[in-house]
Amino acid sequence: MNIRQVSFDHPDAVKLNDEVQAEYHVRYGDGGDATVLDPADFEPPNGVYFIAYDENDSPLATGGWRSQDTNDEGNVDGDAELKRMYVVQGARGRGLARLVLTALEEDARAAGRVRMVLETGAKQPEAIALYTSSGYEPCGKFGYYRHYEDSRCFAKAL
């Protein structure tokens, strides 16, 4: 497995983002995640975006983090927000999400971020299981979906 830093608008990132948006549509019945994301959010030192590739150079998993300091959405100084964690259907159950998550946490810590936060939904039990088994605990709601009943927010000190 090869984890590479790419831009959020890299063709492989766009492809995987389209796939995760389609999955959100199936699970939640809407048009996907409406959170506004700018490719610049994932440019160091303010963030990073990773894709895990297999030995055939096929993109299998993705994820990024972006800086989120004190704002009206419930973040605090030093937060890194986890975004667009996704593993393609045929590669699930192989530990790829945990590998990407660990790489993102290490990168955010090296960039001086002190807490990783994330928002997911109640209809993503496998994501919730990954995060809670990786040391994430429920936290105050933040972000675009903070007023939605199905929204679940988690945090972990880095």
BALOZA-287524 format. One line per field, with one value per atom (N, C-alpha, C): residue number from 1; atom name; x, y, z. Coordinates in pm, whole numbers. Each point is the difference from the previous one (the first is absolute). Layout:
# BALOZA-287524
i	[NUM | ...]
at	[CA | ...]
xx	[X | ...]
yy	[Y | ...]
zz	[Z | ...]
END
This chain:
# BALOZA-287524
i	[1 | 1 | 1 | 2 | 2 | 2 | 3 | 3 | 3 | 4 | 4 | 4 | 5 | 5 | 5 | 6 | 6 | 6 | 7 | 7 | 7 | 8 | 8 | 8 | 9 | 9 | 9 | 10 | 10 | 10 | 11 | 11 | 11 | 12 | 12 | 12 | 13 | 13 | 13 | 14 | 14 | 14 | 15 | 15 | 15 | 16 | 16 | 16 | 17 | 17 | 17 | 18 | 18 | 18 | 19 | 19 | 19 | 20 | 20 | 20 | 21 | 21 | 21 | 22 | 22 | 22 | 23 | 23 | 23 | 24 | 24 | 24 | 25 | 25 | 25 | 26 | 26 | 26 | 27 | 27 | 27 | 28 | 28 | 28 | 29 | 29 | 29 | 30 | 30 | 30 | 31 | 31 | 31 | 32 | 32 | 32 | 33 | 33 | 33 | 34 | 34 | 34 | 35 | 35 | 35 | 36 | 36 | 36 | 37 | 37 | 37 | 38 | 38 | 38 | 39 | 39 | 39 | 40 | 40 | 40 | 41 | 41 | 41 | 42 | 42 | 42 | 43 | 43 | 43 | 44 | 44 | 44 | 45 | 45 | 45 | 46 | 46 | 46 | 47 | 47 | 47 | 48 | 48 | 48 | 49 | 49 | 49 | 50 | 50 | 50 | 51 | 51 | 51 | 52 | 52 | 52 | 53 | 53 | 53 | 54 | 54 | 54 | 55 | 55 | 55 | 56 | 56 | 56 | 57 | 57 | 57 | 58 | 58 | 58 | 59 | 59 | 59 | 60 | 60 | 60 | 61 | 61 | 61 | 62 | 62 | 62 | 63 | 63 | 63 | 64 | 64 | 64 | 65 | 65 | 65 | 66 | 66 | 66 | 67 | 67 | 67 | 68 | 68 | 68 | 69 | 69 | 69 | 70 | 70 | 70 | 71 | 71 | 71 | 72 | 72 | 72 | 73 | 73 | 73 | 74 | 74 | 74 | 75 | 75 | 75 | 76 | 76 | 76 | 77 | 77 | 77 | 78 | 78 | 78 | 79 | 79 | 79 | 80 | 80 | 80 | 81 | 81 | 81 | 82 | 82 | 82 | 83 | 83 | 83 | 84 | 84 | 84 | 85 | 85 | 85 | 86 | 86 | 86 | 87 | 87 | 87 | 88 | 88 | 88 | 89 | 89 | 89 | 90 | 90 | 90 | 91 | 91 | 91 | 92 | 92 | 92 | 93 | 93 | 93 | 94 | 94 | 94 | 95 | 95 | 95 | 96 | 96 | 96 | 97 | 97 | 97 | 98 | 98 | 98 | 99 | 99 | 99 | 100 | 100 | 100 | 101 | 101 | 101 | 102 | 102 | 102 | 103 | 103 | 103 | 104 | 104 | 104 | 105 | 105 | 105 | 106 | 106 | 106 | 107 | 107 | 107 | 108 | 108 | 108 | 109 | 109 | 109 | 110 | 110 | 110 | 111 | 111 | 111 | 112 | 112 | 112 | 113 | 113 | 113 | 114 | 114 | 114 | 115 | 115 | 115 | 116 | 116 | 116 | 117 | 117 | 117 | 118 | 118 | 118 | 119 | 119 | 119 | 120 | 120 | 120 | 121 | 121 | 121 | 122 | 122 | 122 | 123 | 123 | 123 | 124 | 124 | 124 | 125 | 125 | 125 | 126 | 126 | 126 | 127 | 127 | 127 | 128 | 128 | 128 | 129 | 129 | 129 | 130 | 130 | 130 | 131 | 131 | 131 | 132 | 132 | 132 | 133 | 133 | 133 | 134 | 134 | 134 | 135 | 135 | 135 | 136 | 136 | 136 | 137 | 137 | 137 | 138 | 138 | 138 | 139 | 139 | 139 | 140 | 140 | 140 | 141 | 141 | 141 | 142 | 142 | 142 | 143 | 143 | 143 | 144 | 144 | 144 | 145 | 145 | 145 | 146 | 146 | 146 | 147 | 147 | 147 | 148 | 148 | 148 | 149 | 149 | 149 | 150 | 150 | 150 | 151 | 151 | 151 | 152 | 152 | 152 | 153 | 153 | 153 | 154 | 154 | 154 | 155 | 155 | 155 | 156 | 156 | 156 | 157 | 157 | 157 | 158 | 158 | 158]
at	[N | CA | C | N | CA | C | N | CA | C | N | CA | C | N | CA | C | N | CA | C | N | CA | C | N | CA | C | N | CA | C | N | CA | C | N | CA | C | N | CA | C | N | CA | C | N | CA | C | N | CA | C | N | CA | C | N | CA | C | N | CA | C | N | CA | C | N | CA | C | N | CA | C | N | CA | C | N | CA | C | N | CA | C | N | CA | C | N | CA | C | N | CA | C | N | CA | C | N | CA | C | N | CA | C | N | CA | C | N | CA | C | N | CA | C | N | CA | C | N | CA | C | N | CA | C | N | CA | C | N | CA | C | N | CA | C | N | CA | C | N | CA | C | N | CA | C | N | CA | C | N | CA | C | N | CA | C | N | CA | C | N | CA | C | N | CA | C | N | CA | C | N | CA | C | N | CA | C | N | CA | C | N | CA | C | N | CA | C | N | CA | C | N | CA | C | N | CA | C | N | CA | C | N | CA | C | N | CA | C | N | CA | C | N | CA | C | N | CA | C | N | CA | C | N | CA | C | N | CA | C | N | CA | C | N | CA | C | N | CA | C | N | CA | C | N | CA | C | N | CA | C | N | CA | C | N | CA | C | N | CA | C | N | CA | C | N | CA | C | N | CA | C | N | CA | C | N | CA | C | N | CA | C | N | CA | C | N | CA | C | N | CA | C | N | CA | C | N | CA | C | N | CA | C | N | CA | C | N | CA | C | N | CA | C | N | CA | C | N | CA | C | N | CA | C | N | CA | C | N | CA | C | N | CA | C | N | CA | C | N | CA | C | N | CA | C | N | CA | C | N | CA | C | N | CA | C | N | CA | C | N | CA | C | N | CA | C | N | CA | C | N | CA | C | N | CA | C | N | CA | C | N | CA | C | N | CA | C | N | CA | C | N | CA | C | N | CA | C | N | CA | C | N | CA | C | N | CA | C | N | CA | C | N | CA | C | N | CA | C | N | CA | C | N | CA | C | N | CA | C | N | CA | C | N | CA | C | N | CA | C | N | CA | C | N | CA | C | N | CA | C | N | CA | C | N | CA | C | N | CA | C | N | CA | C | N | CA | C | N | CA | C | N | CA | C | N | CA | C | N | CA | C | N | CA | C | N | CA | C | N | CA | C | N | CA | C | N | CA | C | N | CA | C | N | CA | C | N | CA | C | N | CA | C | N | CA | C | N | CA | C | N | CA | C | N | CA | C | N | CA | C | N | CA | C | N | CA | C | N | CA | C | N | CA | C | N | CA | C | N | CA | C]
xx	[84 | -84 | 89 | -38 | 77 | -93 | 25 | -82 | 73 | -69 | 59 | -80 | 71 | -64 | -36 | -126 | -47 | -83 | -29 | -88 | -144 | -87 | -140 | -68 | 57 | -58 | 76 | 88 | 68 | -106 | 16 | -102 | -41 | 94 | -36 | -80 | 33 | -76 | -142 | -14 | -133 | -82 | 62 | -68 | -51 | 87 | -40 | -101 | 14 | -98 | -138 | -3 | -129 | -60 | 84 | -49 | -55 | 70 | -50 | -128 | -9 | -123 | -117 | 23 | -105 | -43 | 97 | -34 | -82 | 37 | -80 | -144 | -15 | -133 | -82 | 62 | -70 | -39 | 92 | -25 | -96 | 8 | -77 | -110 | 0 | -106 | 4 | 112 | 11 | 110 | 48 | 99 | 143 | 24 | 137 | 32 | 127 | 46 | 7 | -76 | -5 | 105 | 86 | 106 | 87 | 23 | 84 | 146 | 68 | 142 | 74 | 111 | 84 | 130 | 50 | 127 | 112 | -3 | 103 | -6 | -116 | -12 | 96 | 38 | 80 | 144 | 44 | 138 | 81 | 114 | 85 | 39 | 10 | -9 | -141 | -99 | -137 | -79 | 58 | -68 | 75 | -57 | 62 | -108 | 24 | -92 | 82 | -40 | 73 | -89 | 65 | -64 | 91 | -61 | 73 | -18 | 112 | 2 | 49 | -51 | 49 | 122 | 52 | 120 | -23 | -125 | -32 | -31 | 25 | -22 | -148 | -85 | -144 | -30 | -76 | -35 | -106 | 29 | -91 | -62 | 70 | -49 | 48 | -75 | 31 | -39 | 56 | -36 | 87 | -50 | 75 | -30 | 78 | -30 | 23 | -75 | 16 | -3 | 75 | 4 | -136 | -38 | -125 | 29 | 16 | 21 | -132 | 3 | -121 | -89 | -123 | -98 | -139 | -101 | -137 | -59 | 79 | -49 | 45 | 62 | 35 | 142 | 84 | 140 | 79 | 115 | 90 | 137 | 80 | 133 | 77 | 63 | 80 | -72 | -129 | -73 | 44 | 0 | 14 | -128 | -70 | -125 | 24 | -39 | 11 | -111 | 35 | -99 | 24 | -110 | -4 | 75 | -10 | 53 | -87 | 63 | -75 | 89 | -58 | 67 | -93 | 55 | -83 | -59 | -117 | -76 | 84 | 74 | 74 | 122 | 37 | 120 | -33 | -127 | -38 | 35 | 22 | 32 | 146 | 85 | 144 | 84 | -65 | 74 | 49 | -46 | 48 | -45 | -122 | -48 | 85 | 35 | 82 | 140 | 57 | 130 | -5 | -102 | -15 | -24 | -86 | -28 | 128 | 80 | 126 | 94 | 10 | 86 | -49 | -131 | -56 | 25 | -18 | 25 | 147 | 90 | 143 | 35 | -58 | 27 | -54 | -122 | -60 | 81 | 43 | 83 | 130 | 65 | 125 | -20 | -121 | -32 | -40 | 2 | -29 | -145 | -82 | -140 | -5 | -94 | -4 | -120 | -99 | -120 | -54 | -36 | -67 | -148 | -82 | -145 | -60 | -119 | -68 | -149 | -71 | -145 | -34 | -85 | -50 | -149 | -61 | -144 | -38 | -117 | -50 | -14 | -14 | -15 | 133 | 108 | 134 | 61 | -60 | 48 | 143 | 44 | 138 | 99 | -36 | 86 | 6 | -115 | -5 | 83 | -8 | 78 | 150 | 40 | 142 | 47 | -75 | 45 | 2 | -104 | -2 | 108 | 28 | 105 | 139 | 7 | 128 | 18 | -85 | 17 | -81 | -88 | -85 | -118 | -36 | -112 | -100 | -127 | -101 | 39 | -30 | 27 | -117 | 5 | -105 | -10 | -122 | -20 | 59 | 47 | 59 | -24 | 30 | -3 | -139 | -5 | -120 | -120 | 22 | -111 | -25 | 53 | -10 | -144 | -93 | -139 | -83 | 63 | -70 | 0 | -116 | -12 | 94 | 20 | 85 | 151 | 37 | 141 | 64 | 121 | 80 | 138 | 46 | 131 | 90 | 126 | 98 | 129 | 81 | 128 | 102 | 126 | 111 | 118 | 57 | 120 | 115 | 76 | 115 | 127]
yy	[-117 | 117 | 124 | 96 | 123 | 117 | 75 | 117 | 123 | 75 | 118 | 125 | 110 | 129 | 48 | 41 | 54 | 126 | 74 | 115 | -50 | 76 | -37 | -2 | 72 | -1 | -91 | -85 | -102 | -92 | -48 | -86 | -121 | -65 | -114 | 44 | 116 | 53 | 36 | 58 | 35 | -127 | -103 | -128 | -61 | -7 | -59 | 89 | 131 | 90 | -21 | -19 | -28 | -130 | -101 | -127 | 15 | 74 | 16 | 83 | 98 | 79 | -88 | -92 | -93 | -90 | -42 | -84 | 79 | 126 | 83 | 12 | 14 | 10 | -126 | -117 | -125 | -9 | 36 | -15 | 104 | 123 | 109 | 55 | -43 | 41 | 144 | 66 | 137 | 7 | 117 | 18 | -19 | -61 | -16 | 100 | 12 | 91 | 141 | 92 | 137 | 91 | -54 | 80 | 60 | 129 | 68 | -34 | -51 | -32 | 68 | 63 | 66 | -79 | -28 | -71 | 63 | 132 | 68 | -41 | -48 | -45 | -113 | -76 | -121 | 18 | 125 | 28 | 29 | -69 | 27 | 147 | 57 | -62 | -1 | 40 | 10 | -129 | -102 | -127 | -89 | -117 | -95 | -94 | -59 | -99 | -119 | -120 | -123 | -95 | -77 | -114 | -120 | -113 | -127 | -74 | -37 | -72 | -142 | -93 | -136 | -16 | -122 | -26 | 23 | 8 | 27 | 147 | 83 | 144 | 37 | -87 | 29 | 70 | 110 | 69 | -79 | -30 | -83 | 71 | 97 | 66 | 143 | 84 | 141 | 65 | 115 | 79 | 124 | 99 | 123 | 65 | 100 | 83 | 146 | 89 | 143 | 72 | 108 | 79 | 61 | -7 | 62 | 59 | 129 | 65 | 54 | 79 | 51 | 65 | -45 | 61 | -23 | 44 | -11 | -139 | -94 | -135 | -96 | 50 | -85 | -51 | 45 | -42 | 85 | -51 | 73 | 10 | 96 | 16 | -131 | -33 | -121 | -120 | 15 | -112 | -30 | -127 | -50 | -78 | 34 | -69 | -107 | -121 | -113 | 8 | -17 | 8 | -111 | -46 | -88 | -132 | -57 | -136 | -94 | -84 | -89 | -114 | -120 | -117 | -57 | -28 | -55 | -133 | -30 | -118 | -128 | -26 | -125 | -12 | 106 | -2 | 12 | -4 | 15 | -125 | 21 | -111 | -38 | 80 | -30 | 93 | 87 | 90 | 128 | 28 | 119 | 129 | 4 | 122 | 31 | -101 | 22 | 49 | -52 | 46 | 148 | 37 | 139 | 89 | -44 | 78 | 25 | -103 | 15 | 98 | -10 | 92 | 144 | 19 | 135 | 55 | -83 | 44 | 40 | -81 | 31 | 129 | 22 | 121 | 123 | -10 | 113 | 33 | -102 | 21 | 70 | -44 | 61 | 145 | 32 | 137 | 89 | -55 | 78 | -1 | -80 | -12 | -82 | 33 | -67 | -91 | 12 | -84 | -28 | -126 | -37 | -10 | 64 | -5 | -52 | -56 | -49 | -1 | 4 | -14 | -113 | -90 | -109 | -13 | -100 | -14 | -131 | -2 | -119 | -119 | 25 | -109 | -49 | 30 | -47 | -72 | -112 | -68 | -51 | -34 | -48 | 114 | 122 | 115 | 27 | -1 | 23 | -105 | -124 | -107 | 23 | 42 | 31 | 109 | 109 | 114 | -31 | -64 | -29 | -101 | -96 | -97 | 61 | 120 | 71 | 110 | 3 | 94 | 128 | 10 | 119 | -11 | 115 | 6 | 104 | -19 | 100 | 139 | 101 | 138 | 87 | 126 | 93 | 7 | 15 | 6 | 127 | -12 | 112 | -22 | 99 | -14 | 14 | -23 | 20 | -77 | -121 | -86 | 1 | 98 | 0 | 5 | 44 | 8 | -120 | -96 | -119 | -109 | -64 | -104 | -118 | -38 | -115 | 30 | 126 | 38 | -53 | -52 | -48 | 61 | 68 | 63 | -67 | -13 | -67 | 81 | -20 | 69 | -92 | 28 | -75 | 96 | 2 | 80 | -61 | 86 | -48 | 8]
zz	[0 | 0 | 0 | -80 | -14 | 26 | 106 | 32 | -53 | -86 | -63 | 33 | 16 | 13 | -140 | -17 | -127 | 28 | -103 | 17 | 3 | 63 | 10 | -137 | -97 | -134 | -97 | 52 | -81 | -61 | -122 | -62 | 84 | 66 | 85 | 121 | 55 | 114 | -43 | -117 | -51 | -21 | -57 | -24 | 130 | 101 | 128 | 73 | -14 | 61 | -63 | -131 | -66 | 53 | 24 | 53 | 141 | 86 | 137 | 0 | -88 | -8 | -42 | -94 | -43 | 116 | 81 | 116 | 102 | 24 | 90 | -51 | -131 | -59 | 28 | -13 | 27 | 147 | 87 | 144 | 56 | -51 | 59 | -92 | -126 | -90 | -45 | 16 | -48 | -105 | -29 | -105 | 45 | 113 | 48 | 110 | 31 | 105 | -58 | 56 | -49 | 62 | 85 | 60 | -109 | 7 | -98 | 28 | -102 | 11 | -114 | 32 | -98 | -10 | -120 | -11 | 83 | 16 | 79 | 148 | 47 | 140 | 31 | -104 | 20 | -47 | -9 | -38 | 126 | 18 | 116 | 6 | 117 | 132 | 59 | -79 | 51 | -10 | -59 | -15 | -95 | -25 | -93 | -49 | -115 | -56 | -46 | 42 | -32 | -79 | -87 | -66 | 17 | 37 | 9 | -132 | -60 | -127 | 21 | -81 | 6 | -92 | -10 | -80 | -149 | -44 | -141 | -24 | 102 | -6 | -8 | 52 | 8 | 132 | -3 | 124 | 77 | 126 | 80 | 119 | 56 | 121 | 2 | 68 | 1 | 132 | 24 | 117 | 8 | 70 | 17 | 132 | 33 | 116 | -41 | 66 | -22 | 134 | 9 | 124 | 28 | 126 | 45 | 138 | 5 | 129 | 52 | 107 | 62 | -104 | -6 | -90 | 57 | -71 | 53 | -18 | -50 | -20 | 110 | 105 | 113 | 2 | -91 | 1 | 99 | 41 | 88 | -66 | 46 | -57 | 6 | -111 | -7 | -59 | -35 | -58 | -142 | -31 | -137 | -27 | -107 | -31 | -105 | 33 | -91 | -104 | -128 | -107 | -103 | -59 | -115 | 16 | 120 | 19 | -82 | -80 | -88 | -47 | -6 | -57 | -106 | -119 | -107 | 43 | -53 | 41 | 0 | -106 | -12 | 88 | 71 | 85 | 148 | 36 | 140 | 80 | 129 | 91 | 1 | -64 | -6 | 86 | 77 | 88 | -66 | -121 | -71 | 67 | 48 | 66 | 122 | 76 | 119 | -38 | -111 | -47 | -40 | -74 | -42 | 121 | 91 | 120 | 81 | 18 | 75 | -70 | -132 | -75 | 14 | -3 | 15 | 140 | 102 | 137 | 17 | -53 | 11 | -71 | -118 | -76 | 73 | 52 | 72 | 125 | 72 | 120 | -39 | -107 | -45 | -43 | -46 | -42 | 118 | 122 | 119 | 44 | -64 | 41 | 128 | 89 | 131 | 19 | -88 | 13 | -140 | -23 | -125 | 29 | -81 | 14 | -130 | 11 | -119 | 23 | -111 | 2 | -94 | 46 | -82 | 27 | -57 | 18 | 64 | 59 | 69 | -94 | -130 | -97 | -55 | 72 | -36 | 121 | 41 | 120 | -12 | -120 | -14 | 22 | -39 | 27 | 149 | 64 | 145 | 74 | -43 | 63 | -19 | -119 | -24 | 93 | 7 | 80 | 149 | 50 | 145 | 36 | -88 | 29 | -15 | -59 | -17 | 103 | 102 | 109 | -10 | -96 | -13 | 96 | 57 | 93 | -48 | 34 | -39 | 51 | -81 | 38 | -43 | 37 | -40 | -151 | -48 | -144 | -60 | -123 | -72 | -149 | -79 | -145 | -61 | -128 | -80 | 53 | 48 | 43 | 150 | 71 | 147 | 52 | -82 | 45 | -45 | -64 | -49 | 106 | 19 | 102 | -26 | -127 | -34 | 7 | 22 | 5 | 128 | -14 | 113 | -11 | 104 | 1 | 103 | -37 | 84 | 0 | 105 | 11 | 68 | -31 | 61 | 16 | 119 | 21 | -78 | -65 | -77 | 84]
END
